[in-house]
Each structure stands twice: as structure tokens, then as C-alpha cells.
Amino acid sequence: MSWGLQERPAIRPPARLKFDALRKQELLLLPERVVQLNETAGAILRLCDGRRTVGELTRELEAKYGQTGLQDDIAEFLTEAVEEGWVERWI
């Protein structure tokens, strides 16, 4: 399942993100479970608001981390996030 640059990923309700200041870690809060996210996963999911396109999300993350060529890695993460039920596709 590939992602087009114009698709708009969004966190799937009722999931929500929360930053745990004590652990300095992003958490994805889901019904009856909590997923501890690494920094990269948290950064990607923070941008999944249904307004930004995959292309915009990729550019923002490439600028943030001073890297290029992140599109494939981001798309792979988004595909896994859809399979887990964390993210949905908006066109």
C-alpha cells in the first residue's frame, strides 16, 4: 500500500497523542492501551492532522532533521500505522 503525495494522513479517532514530560516521550493513547513511541514516530504522528499532505509532512520532517529522501521511510511507517489502526487516509 503506497502513499500518494497528496494524501492526508490523520490520527484515527479515538486515538490521541500525549507527551509524557516525565519520560520525555510521546504516547499514543488508544482505547485500553498506550503505545510508547520513539522520537521519529512521534514526530510523524504529530503532523498527521488530516490537513497536511504526505508531501508537506515529508518536507517538514526533512527540514527538521536536516535530511533528504525520507519519503519512503515515512510512507512505510504510515502504512504500518494504518495496519495498526492508528492512522486513516484522507484524500
C-alpha positions as CSV (number, residue, x, y, z in Angstrom):
1,M,0.0,0.0,0.0
2,S,1.8,3.1,-1.2
3,W,1.0,6.7,-0.2
4,G,0.5,9.4,-2.7
5,L,2.0,12.8,-2.1
6,Q,-1.5,14.5,-2.0
7,E,-3.0,12.1,0.6
8,R,-3.6,13.5,4.0
9,P,-3.0,11.1,6.9
10,A,-4.9,11.7,10.2
11,I,-4.7,10.0,13.5
12,R,-7.7,7.8,13.7
13,P,-10.2,8.7,16.5
14,P,-10.4,8.0,19.3
15,A,-6.6,7.7,19.4
16,R,-4.7,10.8,20.6
17,L,-1.2,11.8,21.2
18,K,0.2,12.9,24.6
19,F,3.7,14.0,25.5
20,D,4.8,12.4,28.8
21,A,7.0,15.1,30.3
22,L,8.3,12.8,33.0
23,R,9.6,10.2,30.5
24,K,10.2,12.8,27.7
25,Q,8.3,10.5,25.3
26,E,5.3,10.7,23.0
27,L,2.5,8.4,23.9
28,L,-0.3,7.3,21.6
29,L,-3.4,6.8,23.7
30,L,-5.8,4.2,22.4
31,P,-8.8,2.5,24.0
32,E,-7.4,0.1,26.6
33,R,-3.8,0.5,25.7
34,V,-0.9,3.0,25.5
35,V,1.8,2.9,22.8
36,Q,5.2,4.4,23.7
37,L,6.6,6.0,20.6
38,N,10.1,6.7,19.6
39,E,11.0,10.3,18.7
40,T,10.6,9.7,14.9
41,A,7.2,8.0,15.2
42,G,6.0,10.8,17.5
43,A,7.3,13.5,15.1
44,I,5.4,11.8,12.2
45,L,2.2,11.3,14.1
46,R,2.2,14.9,15.4
47,L,2.0,16.0,11.8
48,C,-0.9,13.6,10.9
49,D,-3.7,16.1,11.3
50,G,-5.7,15.5,8.1
51,R,-4.7,18.9,6.7
52,R,-1.1,18.3,5.8
53,T,-0.3,16.1,2.7
54,V,2.3,13.4,2.8
55,G,4.4,15.7,0.6
56,E,4.1,18.5,3.1
57,L,4.7,16.2,6.0
58,T,7.9,14.8,4.3
59,R,9.3,18.3,3.6
60,E,8.7,19.4,7.2
61,L,10.4,16.3,8.6
62,E,13.3,16.6,6.2
63,A,13.8,20.2,7.2
64,K,13.6,19.3,11.0
65,Y,16.1,16.5,10.7
66,G,18.3,18.1,8.0
67,Q,18.0,15.1,5.8
68,T,16.5,14.3,2.3
69,G,15.0,11.2,0.9
70,L,12.7,10.4,3.9
71,Q,9.6,9.9,1.8
72,D,9.9,6.1,1.6
73,D,10.5,5.7,5.3
74,I,7.6,7.9,6.2
75,A,5.3,6.0,3.8
76,E,6.4,2.7,5.3
77,F,5.7,4.0,8.8
78,L,2.3,5.4,7.7
79,T,1.4,2.0,6.1
80,E,2.2,0.2,9.4
81,A,0.2,2.8,11.3
82,V,-2.8,2.2,9.1
83,E,-2.5,-1.6,9.7
84,E,-2.3,-0.9,13.5
85,G,-5.4,1.2,13.3
86,W,-3.6,4.4,14.4
87,V,-3.9,6.4,11.2
88,E,-6.5,6.8,8.4
89,R,-6.2,8.1,4.9
90,W,-7.8,11.4,3.8
91,I,-7.7,12.4,0.2
